[in-house]
Amino acid sequence: MRKNRLMTATALSMTLAALSLTGPALAATTISTATTAPVNTTTAGDLTVTTAGSITLTSGTAITVNSDNDVTLNGKIDMLKSAAGSTAILVDGGRTADLTINANITVGDNFTVVDTNGDGILEAPYADEAQRYGIRSTGATPFIGNFEFKSGAATPLAAPVNTIQVEGKNSYAIRFENNVQGNFTMDGSIKMDGDNNVGVSLENGVTGTTYLSGAIATHGKDSSAVVLKGEFDGAVIIDGSYSATGYAVTERPGNEAMKKILATPSDLYQSGVLVDIAGNVDKGIQIGSTLAGTIVDTTNDDEDGNGIVDTNQSNAALNSYGSAPALRIASTTQDLTIGGLVYNSKAVTPPAINYALSIGGTVTGQGVFRNVNATGVQLGGVAGGHSVTLANGVQVRGTVVGSAFGGTATALLFGAGATTPLLDVEGAIRGAAERDLLTTTTTGTTPTTTYDAVPGHARGIDIAAGATLPTINIKKGGSVYATSVGSQNTAIAIRDQSNTLTTITNNAGINATVTGTDDNGDQVMDTIATPGIAIDTRNNTVGLTLSQVDIAPADTEADNKIPAPFIIGDILLGSGNDSVSSNGGLIGGNINLGAGNDSLALTKASLIGNVDFGSGDNTFTLAGKSSFIGKATGTGSVAVDISDGIAFFNTGTNLNTTTFNVGAASTLGVVLNPDSPASQLFTGSGAVTFANGSTVDVRPTKVFTAPTSFTVLTTTSTISLGTVTTRIPYIYSTDLSKAAVTGGGEALKANVRLKTQSEAQYSDNQYAALIPVLTVMGQDALGSKAVLTEYTREGFDRVYNQYLPDYSGENILGLSLGSASLNRSLGSLTLIPGNGAGQYWLQEYGYQTKRDYADTAGFESTGFSFAGGREAEVYGNQTVGFYLSYTAATPTDTFAISEEEMINSDVTVGGYWRLKTGAFKGWAHAGVGFTNFESLRQNSTLAYTSKAEWGGFSYSGGVGASVDYQLGKISITPMVLADYYALSEEEHAEAGGGDYFDLTVSERDSHLLSSTAMLNFSYGRFFLKPELWFGYKQNISAEIANTVANFKNGTPFTLTGGDLEGGGPIAGFRVSADNEWSYFGIEGDYEKQDTYTNYSIALRTRFQF
């Protein structure tokens, strides 16, 4: 019996034990009020905290999941000022449960961040040193179930409302130390303060999909937003807005604040890697973005097929402030394999390639402060690291950026151990570096800057030694840029140090630029030490095929909306057999093909830059109306084939050619040095062929005036010279000829001279100044460039004519009209005052004179003359008087494109006599004047302006007579006049245009003697008397002084004023009113001479008292 009782008791205890292990079927618990008591699922069962409920503690654990029960948190957990070890939710060991967070969790410290040095900036640390957790799952047994941290926002793409905030050191917002067998979704907001913290840490992988969205911000030394380790059987999708920094501030402050930060080490602590992936991911990694360009399909909520509802996806924004990468895939403990992304059946247009890593949104690494390196994305390359294999390739369809100040900025780094078959760039990859500013001071209005001694380096794509990346494709819409500001900085868009890169195809843009700076503050821009490098494969021995292809070559309206591809920056290749081709688009930079047998081919493309063909057997071809301009060198040989295009070889070109062909529609351009005309650009060993219709464009390196024969090329074979057109800067003429070479072979010669006067279609004056002007232009860099780049007369004259002074007689022709108008005024006076009385008279005379271009440059001049006099009667029928006149004009040179302008004036005093007896009138006057001149001569093309002011004096005189015949109310009055004007101008020197533009002009003496005969008709019935006249004016003696001018230390040249002698008709009208006491008249006059015309209008009056 005792034995049976013992067996029965034993069986009962085992049954109870089994029952205790499986656990009772507990009822669910709901917390809908505020509580300060912790809770566990062993007693609560499935737990729900409603929005009205909350749990508030200052230590310990608020919720413990110690049974296989679900937890739904809709109300907050508040653990402000909590003790070390405080945890909001603890999953104790491997449990089977679903964990849903839809509320705020705060696990904070009782720490105040202070400004320890009084600089106005709060210093680290930013939390105490206690370890705290928001959510923690422990143990080695997997967590079985789904985890979801919801956004809580009213709309899918709004900023998250729910936040997990944790303060402390070595702390976590969400940490799963065990494997998650289910899906992991993070769509809320996480805020971490303190050192060595992590926002989301999944340390043993996830079997389902890992979706990281929402927002994470970590602030503290060595802290990260996301750390992923272990095995991830599904995809990892990240489209959240994440940032990490150890800095006190993340924006570059002003100069004074910057000094304070740089002087405080704790303000410059570095964070950890923002998103650190150190585990295997079987179904790829997607840095997501909102879905663009989808079809309207209300039945399909996942058109990209990644398993996430399209309307829930946002643009990833990963920002690391500091030296740690924004995204790193690497491990120091295991080799990593990242499988290709898998798309479900809902995908509308799945990618042709299942990339292991697809980057959308933006991923940015920013160094921010001085001498801090920055990296956007790093694959492999950690110290002591293992390999990283990315199946099928990497895609960048968003933006990847690395920026630094005085450090190395790398956008995308393939480090040692990283292996992937290709990189497709459909978005933007940007590396940007600046030399950090030290000081900025201002003296007056002049700012002075100095820069830190450490240069910056920008890298777009950097492939390190030990990495493997055979192919890079820059696709439509893609770009790879490296920009650097600093004369000692460097910029490399694509660099391969792995010797594995064999193919680059560019359909879009590759750009590397370095901008110079004044590093030492001496107001002079420092020379750039290393120009931007677009592609650097100098370590490459396997050979690179670089292909630039315009994917829209048809030149239709639709195709023209697609930008042509380009490569800006140098291309530096290695010792392998390289091939560089551009089918459309532009290459702007120098190319060094290195050793090896290389080829360079352009089709419908342009290359601007020097080419070093290296030491191999090479080819250079142009087709499809391509163009090349640059210097070509090499120690090997080159077969040149310009079948359809323009190849312009700059000075310094030195090629050994095997064959040389210039096609019928092609142009060979050569820059030749007058100082070494016998030095050929091409030394050939094979046939040279110039087809009928080809062109040779000759451009000298400097301005020269003596006839010169240049050697363009030589060959030990023969030259076939068809009907070839030559082209050369306008002022030169050239022809081609063949000549025998000593020792055998032939040479092509270009014989160059200045155009003759008839060829240039120049006047005597223009041609007389040609050599002196060319000489001075040749001494000036800007002037030389103008001469050597103008191929048309219009373009050359636009520059050349500006170098000539005024020489068309504009001064004497304009000012002499003042004296002539005075003579006409005396002839219009009709009354001799009686009884010794006197009278006054005034005139206002306005005119416009134009001299056309012929033997002189010509001009247009608008002027006026104001004169007045006082006279008194003598002998009953005569008067004597004196006068004062002021004449001024503004001649404009009509032949100078930028309008040479002048102001000239004459102030004359003189006396006169006139006689009236019956119908006869006679008069005479003489005066002396003082003249002043101001000139402005400018060359807008070269931005030169010369000004001058000088004086002089004049002599003037005139006589006239008329007889009035009355036929009733009609009067017919014959009139004759003679006018003389002499002008003497002082020597003058210009200033303001510089030594290569200012002129010194010698003194000039000119005179003009003319006679006029005219017949006046008037009608005197009314108060106002109308008059008309017709006549003829003859220039009897006209001497326009020669203009002798010279530039500084230059040979004087002489320009003649041309011939003004000859005559022409005049005509005019007048309306006047006349009585014993006064006279008023208004008149207009027209004069047409052989070389000039004049229009005038005058007001004349007299009054007696």
MOSUL-V914378 format. One record per pair of residues at least 24 apart in sequence whose ideal C-beta (glycine too) atoms are under 8 Angstrom apart, sorted by the first residue. I is the first residue (numbers start at 1). J is the second residue. Records with the same first field share a line. If there is no record, write none. Layout:
# MOSUL-V914378
I = J, J
This chain:
# MOSUL-V914378
23 = 67, 68
26 = 67, 69
31 = 55, 75
32 = 75
38 = 62, 63, 64
39 = 63, 64
40 = 64, 65, 66, 67
41 = 65, 66, 67, 69, 71, 97
42 = 66, 67
44 = 69
45 = 69
46 = 70, 71, 72
47 = 71, 72
48 = 72, 74
49 = 73, 74, 75, 77, 103
50 = 74, 75
51 = 75, 103
54 = 78
57 = 82, 86
58 = 82, 83, 86
59 = 83, 85, 86
60 = 85, 86, 87
61 = 86, 87, 88, 89, 90
62 = 87, 88, 89
63 = 88, 89, 90
64 = 89, 90, 92
65 = 89, 90, 91, 92, 95, 97, 99
66 = 92, 93, 95
67 = 95
68 = 95, 96, 97
69 = 95, 97
70 = 97, 98, 99, 100, 145
71 = 97, 98, 99, 100
72 = 100, 102
73 = 100, 101, 102, 103, 105
74 = 102, 103
75 = 103
76 = 103, 104, 105, 106
77 = 103, 104, 105, 106, 107
78 = 104, 106
79 = 105, 106, 107, 108, 132
80 = 106, 108
81 = 108, 109, 110
82 = 107, 108, 109, 132
83 = 130
84 = 130, 131, 132, 168
85 = 130, 131, 132
86 = 130, 132, 133
87 = 132, 133, 134, 136
88 = 133, 134, 135, 164
89 = 134, 135, 136
90 = 133, 136, 137, 138
91 = 135, 136, 137, 138, 143
92 = 138, 139
93 = 138, 139, 141
94 = 139, 140, 141, 142, 143, 144, 178
95 = 137, 143, 144, 145
96 = 144, 145
97 = 143, 144, 145
98 = 145, 146, 147, 148, 182
99 = 135, 145, 146, 147, 148
100 = 148, 150
101 = 135, 148, 149, 150, 162, 164, 188
102 = 150, 152, 162
103 = 152, 162
104 = 162, 163, 164, 165
105 = 134, 135, 163, 164, 165
106 = 163, 164, 165, 166
107 = 132, 133, 134, 165, 166, 167, 168, 171
108 = 132, 165, 166, 167
109 = 167, 168, 194
111 = 167
116 = 266
117 = 264
119 = 260, 261, 263, 264
120 = 257, 260
121 = 248, 249, 257, 260, 261, 264, 267
122 = 248
123 = 248, 264, 266, 267
124 = 195, 220, 221, 246, 248, 266, 267, 269
125 = 169, 194, 195, 220, 221, 266
126 = 167, 193, 194, 219, 220
127 = 167, 168, 169, 171, 193, 194, 195, 220
128 = 167, 168, 169, 194
129 = 168, 169, 195
130 = 168, 169, 171
131 = 168, 169, 170, 171
132 = 166, 167, 168, 171
133 = 166, 171, 172, 173, 175
134 = 164, 165, 166, 172, 173, 174, 190
135 = 164, 172, 173, 174, 175
136 = 172, 175, 177
137 = 175, 176, 177, 178, 180
138 = 177, 178
139 = 177, 178
140 = 178
141 = 178
142 = 178, 179, 180, 181, 204
143 = 176, 178, 179, 180, 181, 182
144 = 181, 182
145 = 181, 182
146 = 182, 183, 184, 185, 208
147 = 176, 180, 182, 183, 184, 185
148 = 183, 185, 187
149 = 174, 185, 186, 187, 188, 214
150 = 187, 188
151 = 187, 188, 189, 213, 214
152 = 188
156 = 309, 311, 312
157 = 290, 311, 312, 314
159 = 189, 215
160 = 187, 188, 189, 214, 215
161 = 188, 189
162 = 188, 189
163 = 188, 189, 190, 191
164 = 188, 189, 190, 191
165 = 190, 191, 192
166 = 190, 191, 192, 193, 194, 197
167 = 192, 193, 194
168 = 194, 197
169 = 194, 195, 196, 197, 220
170 = 195, 196, 197
171 = 197, 198
172 = 197, 198, 199, 201
173 = 197, 198, 199, 200, 216
174 = 199, 200, 201
175 = 201, 203
176 = 201, 202, 203, 204
177 = 203, 204
178 = 203, 204
179 = 204, 205, 206, 207, 230, 231
180 = 204, 205, 206, 207, 208
181 = 207, 208
182 = 206, 207, 208
183 = 208, 209, 210, 211, 234
184 = 208, 209, 210, 211
185 = 209, 211, 213
186 = 211, 212, 213, 214, 240
187 = 211, 213, 214, 312
188 = 214, 215
189 = 214, 215, 216
190 = 214, 215, 216, 217, 218, 225
191 = 216, 217
192 = 216, 217, 218, 219, 220, 223
193 = 218, 219, 220
194 = 219, 220, 223
195 = 220, 221, 222, 223, 246, 269
196 = 220, 221, 222, 223, 272
197 = 223, 224
198 = 223, 224, 225, 226, 227, 272
199 = 224, 225, 226, 242
200 = 225, 226, 227
201 = 226, 227
202 = 227, 228, 229, 230
203 = 227, 229, 230
204 = 229, 230, 231
205 = 229, 230, 231, 232, 233, 279, 280
206 = 230, 232, 233, 234
207 = 233, 234
208 = 233, 234
209 = 234, 235, 237, 307, 308
210 = 234, 235, 236, 237
211 = 237, 308
212 = 236, 237, 238, 239, 240
213 = 238, 239, 240, 312, 313, 314
214 = 240, 241
215 = 240, 241, 242
216 = 240, 241, 242, 243, 244
217 = 242, 243, 244
218 = 243, 244, 245, 271
219 = 244, 245, 246
220 = 246, 269, 271
221 = 246, 269, 270, 271
222 = 246, 269, 270, 271, 272
223 = 271, 272
224 = 271, 272, 273, 274, 275, 276, 324
225 = 274, 275, 318
226 = 274, 275, 276, 277
227 = 273, 276, 278
228 = 275, 276, 277, 278, 279, 281
229 = 278, 279, 331
230 = 279, 280
231 = 279, 280, 282
232 = 279, 280, 281, 282, 283
233 = 282, 283
234 = 282, 283
235 = 281, 283, 284, 285, 286, 306, 307, 341, 342
236 = 277, 281, 284, 285, 286
237 = 285, 286, 288, 306, 307, 308
238 = 275, 285, 286, 287, 288, 316, 318
239 = 287, 288, 289, 313, 314, 315, 316, 360, 361
240 = 314, 316, 317
241 = 314, 316, 317
242 = 274, 275, 317, 318, 319
243 = 274, 318, 319, 320, 321
244 = 271, 272, 273, 274, 319, 320, 321, 322, 324
245 = 271, 320, 321, 322
246 = 270, 271, 322
247 = 321, 322, 368, 369
250 = 321, 366, 368
251 = 368
252 = 368, 369, 405
255 = 437, 439, 440
261 = 369
262 = 369, 370
268 = 369, 372
270 = 322, 323, 324, 372
271 = 320, 321, 322, 324
272 = 324
273 = 320, 324, 325, 326, 327, 328
274 = 318, 319, 320, 324, 325, 326, 327
275 = 318, 326, 327, 328
276 = 328
277 = 327, 328, 329, 330, 336
278 = 329, 330, 331, 332, 333, 334, 336
279 = 331, 336
280 = 334, 336, 337, 338
281 = 338, 339, 356
282 = 339
283 = 339, 340, 341, 342
284 = 338, 339, 340, 341, 342, 354, 355, 356, 357, 358, 391
285 = 329, 338, 341, 356, 357, 358
286 = 341, 357, 358, 360
287 = 316, 318, 327, 357, 358, 359, 360, 361, 363, 398
288 = 313, 314, 315, 316, 360, 361
289 = 313, 314, 315, 316, 360, 361, 397, 398
290 = 314, 315
294 = 348
295 = 348
297 = 348
300 = 346, 348
301 = 346
302 = 344, 346, 347
303 = 346, 347, 348
304 = 343, 347, 348
305 = 343, 344, 345, 346, 347, 348, 350
306 = 341, 343, 344
307 = 344
315 = 360, 361, 362, 398
316 = 360, 361, 362, 363, 398
317 = 361, 362, 364
318 = 361, 362, 363, 364
319 = 362, 364, 366
320 = 364, 365, 366, 374, 375
321 = 366, 368
322 = 366, 367, 368, 372, 374
323 = 367, 372, 373, 374, 375, 407
324 = 365, 375
325 = 365, 375, 376, 377, 378, 413
326 = 363, 364, 365, 375, 376, 377
327 = 359, 363, 376, 377, 378
328 = 377, 378, 379, 382
329 = 357, 378, 379, 380, 388, 390, 418
330 = 378, 379, 380, 381, 382, 385, 386, 388, 415, 417, 418
331 = 382, 385, 386, 388
332 = 382, 383, 384, 385, 386
333 = 386
334 = 386
335 = 386, 387, 388, 389
336 = 386, 387, 388, 389
337 = 389, 391
338 = 388, 389, 390, 391
339 = 391
340 = 391, 392
351 = 395
353 = 392, 393, 395, 422, 424
354 = 391, 392
355 = 390, 392, 393, 394, 395, 424
356 = 390, 391, 392, 393, 394, 420
357 = 390, 394, 395, 420
358 = 394, 395, 397
359 = 394, 395, 396, 397, 398, 400, 427
360 = 397, 398, 427
361 = 398, 399
362 = 398, 399, 400, 401
363 = 398, 399, 400, 401
364 = 399, 400, 401, 402, 403
365 = 401, 402, 403, 409, 410, 411
366 = 401, 402, 403, 404
367 = 403, 404, 405, 407, 409
368 = 405
369 = 405
370 = 405, 406, 407, 436, 452, 454
371 = 405, 406, 407, 436, 452, 454
372 = 404, 405, 406, 407
373 = 404, 407, 408, 409, 410
374 = 402, 403, 404, 407, 408, 409, 410
375 = 402, 409, 410, 411, 413
376 = 400, 401, 402, 410, 411, 412, 429
377 = 411, 412, 413
378 = 410, 413, 415
379 = 412, 413, 414, 415, 418, 420, 467
380 = 414, 415, 416, 417, 418, 466, 467
381 = 413, 414, 415, 416, 417, 418, 464, 466, 467
382 = 415
385 = 415, 416, 417
386 = 417
387 = 417, 418, 419
388 = 417, 418, 419
389 = 419, 420
390 = 418, 419, 420
391 = 420
392 = 420, 421, 422
393 = 420, 421, 422, 423, 424, 471
394 = 420, 422, 423, 424
395 = 423, 424, 426
396 = 423, 424, 425, 426, 427, 428, 429, 478
397 = 426, 427
398 = 427, 428
399 = 427, 428, 429, 430
400 = 427, 428, 429, 430
401 = 428, 429, 430, 431, 432
402 = 430, 431, 432, 458, 459
403 = 430, 431, 432, 433
404 = 432, 433, 434, 456, 457, 458
405 = 433, 434, 435, 436, 456
406 = 433, 434, 435, 436, 452, 454, 455, 456
407 = 433, 454, 456, 457
408 = 433, 456, 457, 458, 459
409 = 433, 456, 457, 458, 459
410 = 459, 462
411 = 459, 460, 461
412 = 460, 461, 462
413 = 459, 462, 464
414 = 461, 462, 463, 464, 467, 469, 498
415 = 464, 466, 467
416 = 464, 465, 466, 467
417 = 466, 467
418 = 467, 468, 469
419 = 467, 468, 469
420 = 468, 469
421 = 470, 471
422 = 469, 470, 471, 472, 473
423 = 461, 469, 471, 472, 473
424 = 473, 475, 478
425 = 472, 473, 474, 475, 478, 479, 480, 508
426 = 475, 476, 477, 478
427 = 477, 478, 479
428 = 478, 479, 481
429 = 460, 461, 478, 479, 480, 481
430 = 460, 481, 482, 483
431 = 458, 459, 460, 481, 482, 483, 491, 492, 493
432 = 458, 481, 482, 483, 484
433 = 457, 458, 483, 484, 485, 486, 489, 491
434 = 484, 485, 486, 489
435 = 485, 486, 487, 488, 489, 517, 519
439 = 521
446 = 523
448 = 521, 523
449 = 517, 518, 521
450 = 519, 520, 521
451 = 486, 517, 519
455 = 486, 488, 489, 490
456 = 484, 485, 486, 489
457 = 484, 489, 490, 491, 492
458 = 482, 483, 484, 489, 490, 491, 492, 512
459 = 492, 495
460 = 492, 493, 494, 510, 512
461 = 493, 494, 495
462 = 492, 495, 497
463 = 495, 496, 497, 498, 500, 501
464 = 497, 498
465 = 497, 498, 499, 539
466 = 498
467 = 498, 500
468 = 498, 500
469 = 496, 498, 500, 501
470 = 500, 501, 502, 503
471 = 501, 502, 503, 504, 505
472 = 501, 503, 504, 505
473 = 504, 505, 507
474 = 504, 505, 506, 507, 508, 509, 510, 565
475 = 507, 508
476 = 507, 508, 551, 562
477 = 508
478 = 507, 508, 509
479 = 508, 509, 510, 511
480 = 509, 510, 511
481 = 509, 510, 511, 512
482 = 511, 512, 513, 532, 533, 569
483 = 511, 512, 513, 514, 515, 532
484 = 513, 514, 515, 532
485 = 514, 515, 517
486 = 514, 515, 516, 517, 519
487 = 514, 516, 517, 519, 525, 526, 527, 528, 529
488 = 519, 526, 529
489 = 514, 530
490 = 514, 530, 533
491 = 532, 533, 569
492 = 532, 533, 534, 536
493 = 532, 533, 534, 535, 569
494 = 534, 535, 536
495 = 533, 536, 537
496 = 536, 537, 539, 540, 544
497 = 539
498 = 539
499 = 539, 540, 541, 542, 574
500 = 542
501 = 537, 540, 544
502 = 542, 543, 544, 545
503 = 544, 545, 547
504 = 535, 544, 545, 546, 547
505 = 547, 548, 549
506 = 546, 547, 548, 549, 565, 567, 585
507 = 548, 549, 550, 551, 565
508 = 563, 565
509 = 563, 565, 566, 567, 568
510 = 534, 535, 566, 567, 568, 569
511 = 566, 567, 568, 569
512 = 568, 569, 570, 589
513 = 568, 569
531 = 569, 570, 589, 590
532 = 568, 569, 570, 589
533 = 569, 570, 571, 572
534 = 567, 568, 569, 570, 571, 589
535 = 567, 569, 570, 571, 572, 573
536 = 572
537 = 572, 573, 574
538 = 572, 573, 574, 594
539 = 574
540 = 573, 574, 575, 576, 578
541 = 574, 575, 576
542 = 576
543 = 574, 576, 577, 578, 579, 596
544 = 573, 574, 576, 578, 579
545 = 578, 579
546 = 571, 573, 578, 579, 580, 581
547 = 579, 581, 582, 583
548 = 581, 582, 583, 584, 585, 587, 605
549 = 583, 584, 585
550 = 583, 584, 585, 604, 605
553 = 583, 584, 604
570 = 609
573 = 598
577 = 616
582 = 607, 626
583 = 624
590 = 630
593 = 618, 634
602 = 626, 627, 628, 645
610 = 650
613 = 638, 655
617 = 658
622 = 646, 647, 666
625 = 665
629 = 669
637 = 685
639 = 686
640 = 682
642 = 666, 667, 668
646 = 697
648 = 697, 699
649 = 681
651 = 701
653 = 681, 682
654 = 681, 683
655 = 681, 682, 683
656 = 683, 684, 685
657 = 682, 683, 684, 685, 686, 688, 713, 715
658 = 684, 685, 686
659 = 684, 686, 687, 688
660 = 684, 686, 687, 688, 689, 713, 715
661 = 688, 689, 691
662 = 689, 690, 691, 694, 696
663 = 691, 694
664 = 691, 692, 693, 694
665 = 693, 694
666 = 691, 694, 695
667 = 694, 695, 696, 697, 727
668 = 694, 695, 696, 697
669 = 696, 697, 698, 699
670 = 696, 697, 698, 699, 712, 750
671 = 699, 700, 701
672 = 698, 699, 700, 701, 710, 712, 750, 752
673 = 700, 701, 702
674 = 700, 701, 702, 704, 708, 710
675 = 701, 702
677 = 708, 709, 710, 711
678 = 710, 711
679 = 711
680 = 711, 712, 713, 714, 747
681 = 712, 713
682 = 712, 713, 714, 715
683 = 713, 714, 715
684 = 713, 714, 715, 716, 717, 745
685 = 715, 716, 717
686 = 715, 717
687 = 715, 717, 718, 719, 720
688 = 713, 715, 717, 718, 719, 720, 746, 748
689 = 719, 720
690 = 719, 720, 721, 722, 724
691 = 722
692 = 722, 723, 724
693 = 722, 723, 725
694 = 722, 724, 725
695 = 724, 725, 726, 727
696 = 724, 725, 726, 727, 736, 750
697 = 726, 727, 728
698 = 726, 727, 728, 732, 734, 750, 752
699 = 728, 729, 788
700 = 729, 732, 752, 788
701 = 788
702 = 778, 784, 788
703 = 774, 775, 777, 778, 783, 784, 787, 788
704 = 778
705 = 754, 771, 774, 775
707 = 751, 752, 753, 754
708 = 751, 752, 753
709 = 749, 750, 751, 752
710 = 749, 750, 751, 752
711 = 747, 748, 749
712 = 747, 748, 749, 750
713 = 747, 748
714 = 741, 745, 746, 747, 748
715 = 745, 746, 747
716 = 741, 744, 745
717 = 745, 746
718 = 745, 746
719 = 746, 747, 748
721 = 748
726 = 750
727 = 791
728 = 752, 791
729 = 787, 788, 789, 790, 791, 796
730 = 755, 790, 791, 792, 793, 795, 796
731 = 755, 760, 770, 774, 787, 796, 800
733 = 759
760 = 793
761 = 793
763 = 854, 855, 856
764 = 855, 1056
765 = 804, 807, 855, 856, 857, 1055, 1056
766 = 800, 801, 804
768 = 1053, 1054, 1055
769 = 803, 804, 1053, 1055
770 = 800
771 = 1051
772 = 1046, 1047, 1050, 1051, 1052, 1053
773 = 800, 803, 804, 1053
775 = 1050, 1051
776 = 803, 996, 997, 1047, 1050
777 = 803, 996
779 = 996
780 = 994, 996, 997
782 = 942, 944
783 = 942, 996
786 = 941, 942
797 = 897
798 = 897, 941
799 = 939, 941, 942
801 = 857, 895, 896, 897
802 = 896, 897, 898, 900, 937, 938, 939, 940, 941, 944
803 = 939, 997
804 = 857, 896, 1055
805 = 935, 937, 999, 1001, 1043, 1045, 1055
806 = 857, 859, 891, 893, 900, 902, 935, 937, 1043
807 = 856, 857, 1043, 1055, 1056, 1057
808 = 851, 856, 857, 858, 859, 893, 1040, 1057, 1058
809 = 851, 856, 1006, 1040, 1057, 1058, 1060
810 = 851, 859, 861, 889, 891, 893, 902, 904
811 = 891, 902, 904, 931, 933, 983, 985, 1006
812 = 981, 983, 1006, 1007, 1008, 1040
813 = 849, 851, 861, 1008, 1060, 1092
814 = 847, 849, 861, 863, 887, 889, 891, 904
815 = 863, 887, 889, 904, 905, 906, 931, 954, 981, 983
816 = 956, 979, 981, 983, 1008
817 = 845, 847, 849, 863, 865, 887, 1094, 1096
818 = 845, 863, 865, 867, 885, 886, 887, 906, 908
819 = 885, 887, 908, 927, 956, 957, 958, 979, 980, 981
820 = 958, 979, 981, 1010
821 = 845, 847, 865, 867, 1096, 1098
822 = 865, 867, 883, 885, 925, 956, 958
823 = 923, 925, 958, 959, 960, 977, 979
824 = 977, 1098
825 = 867, 1098, 1100
826 = 912, 914, 923, 925, 958, 960
827 = 921, 923, 960, 962, 975, 977
828 = 1070, 1072, 1079, 1081, 1100
829 = 914, 923, 1079, 1102
830 = 916, 921, 1074, 1079
831 = 916, 1074, 1076, 1079, 1102, 1104
832 = 873, 876, 877, 878, 879, 916
833 = 871, 872, 873, 879, 1104
834 = 873, 876
835 = 873
836 = 872, 873
837 = 872, 873, 1104
838 = 870, 871, 872, 873, 1104
839 = 870, 871, 1102, 1103, 1104, 1105
840 = 868, 869, 870, 871, 1102, 1103, 1104
841 = 868, 869, 871, 1079, 1100, 1101, 1102, 1103
842 = 866, 867, 868, 1100, 1101, 1102
843 = 867, 868, 1098, 1099, 1100, 1101
844 = 1098, 1099
845 = 1096, 1097, 1098, 1099
846 = 1096, 1097, 1098
847 = 1094, 1095, 1096, 1097
848 = 1094, 1095, 1096
849 = 889, 1092, 1093, 1094, 1095
850 = 894, 1092, 1093, 1094
851 = 1091, 1092
852 = 894, 1091, 1092
853 = 894, 895
854 = 1058, 1091
855 = 1056, 1058, 1059
856 = 1055, 1056, 1057, 1058
857 = 893, 894, 895, 896
858 = 893, 894, 895
859 = 891, 892, 893, 894
860 = 891, 892, 894
861 = 889, 890, 891, 892
862 = 889, 890
863 = 887, 888, 889, 890
864 = 888, 889
869 = 912
871 = 912, 914
877 = 915, 916, 917
878 = 913, 914, 915, 916
879 = 913, 914
880 = 911, 912, 913
881 = 911, 912, 913
882 = 909, 910, 911, 912
883 = 909, 910, 911, 912, 925, 927
884 = 908, 909
885 = 910, 927, 929
896 = 937
897 = 940
898 = 938, 939, 940
899 = 938
900 = 935, 936, 937, 938
901 = 935, 936
902 = 933, 934, 935, 936
903 = 933, 934
904 = 931, 932, 933, 934
905 = 931, 932, 933
906 = 930, 931, 954
907 = 931
908 = 954, 956
910 = 956, 957
919 = 963, 964, 965, 966
920 = 961, 962, 963, 964
921 = 960, 961, 962, 963, 964
922 = 959, 960, 961
923 = 959, 960, 961
924 = 957, 958, 959, 960
925 = 957, 958
926 = 956, 957
927 = 955, 956, 957
928 = 953, 954, 955, 956
929 = 953, 954, 955, 956
930 = 954
931 = 983, 985
933 = 985, 988
935 = 990
937 = 990, 993, 999
938 = 993
939 = 993, 997
942 = 997
944 = 993, 994, 996, 997
945 = 992, 993
946 = 990, 991, 992, 993, 997, 998, 999
947 = 990, 991, 992
948 = 988, 989, 990, 991, 1001
949 = 988
950 = 985, 986, 987, 988
951 = 986
952 = 983, 984, 985, 986
953 = 984
954 = 981, 982, 983, 984
955 = 980, 981, 982
956 = 980, 981, 982
962 = 1016
969 = 1019, 1020, 1021
970 = 1017, 1018, 1019, 1020
971 = 1016, 1017, 1018, 1019, 1020
972 = 1015, 1016, 1017
973 = 1015, 1016, 1017, 1018
974 = 1013, 1014, 1015, 1016
975 = 1012, 1013, 1014, 1015, 1016, 1029, 1031
976 = 1011, 1012, 1013, 1014
977 = 1011, 1012, 1014
978 = 1009, 1010, 1011, 1012
979 = 1008, 1009, 1010, 1011, 1012
980 = 1007, 1008, 1009
981 = 1007, 1008
982 = 1006, 1007, 1008
983 = 1007
985 = 1041
995 = 1047, 1048, 1049
996 = 1047, 1048
997 = 1047
998 = 1047, 1048
999 = 1045, 1046, 1047
1000 = 1045, 1046, 1047, 1048
1001 = 1043, 1044, 1045
1002 = 1043, 1044, 1045, 1052
1004 = 1041, 1042, 1043
1005 = 1039, 1041
1006 = 1039, 1040, 1041, 1057
1007 = 1037, 1038, 1039
1008 = 1035, 1037, 1038, 1039, 1060
1009 = 1035, 1036, 1037, 1038
1010 = 1034, 1035, 1036, 1038
1011 = 1036
1012 = 1066
1014 = 1066
1023 = 1073
1024 = 1071, 1072, 1073
1025 = 1071, 1072, 1073, 1074
1026 = 1069, 1070, 1071
1027 = 1069, 1070, 1071, 1072, 1083
1028 = 1067, 1068, 1069
1029 = 1066, 1067, 1068, 1069, 1070
1030 = 1065, 1066, 1067
1031 = 1065, 1066, 1067
1032 = 1063, 1064, 1065, 1066
1033 = 1063, 1064, 1065, 1066, 1087, 1089
1034 = 1062, 1063
1035 = 1060, 1061, 1062, 1063, 1089
1036 = 1061
1037 = 1061
1058 = 1091
1059 = 1091
1060 = 1089, 1091, 1092
1062 = 1089, 1090, 1091
1063 = 1089, 1090
1064 = 1088, 1089, 1090
1072 = 1100
1076 = 1104
1077 = 1103, 1104, 1105
1078 = 1102, 1103, 1104
1079 = 1103
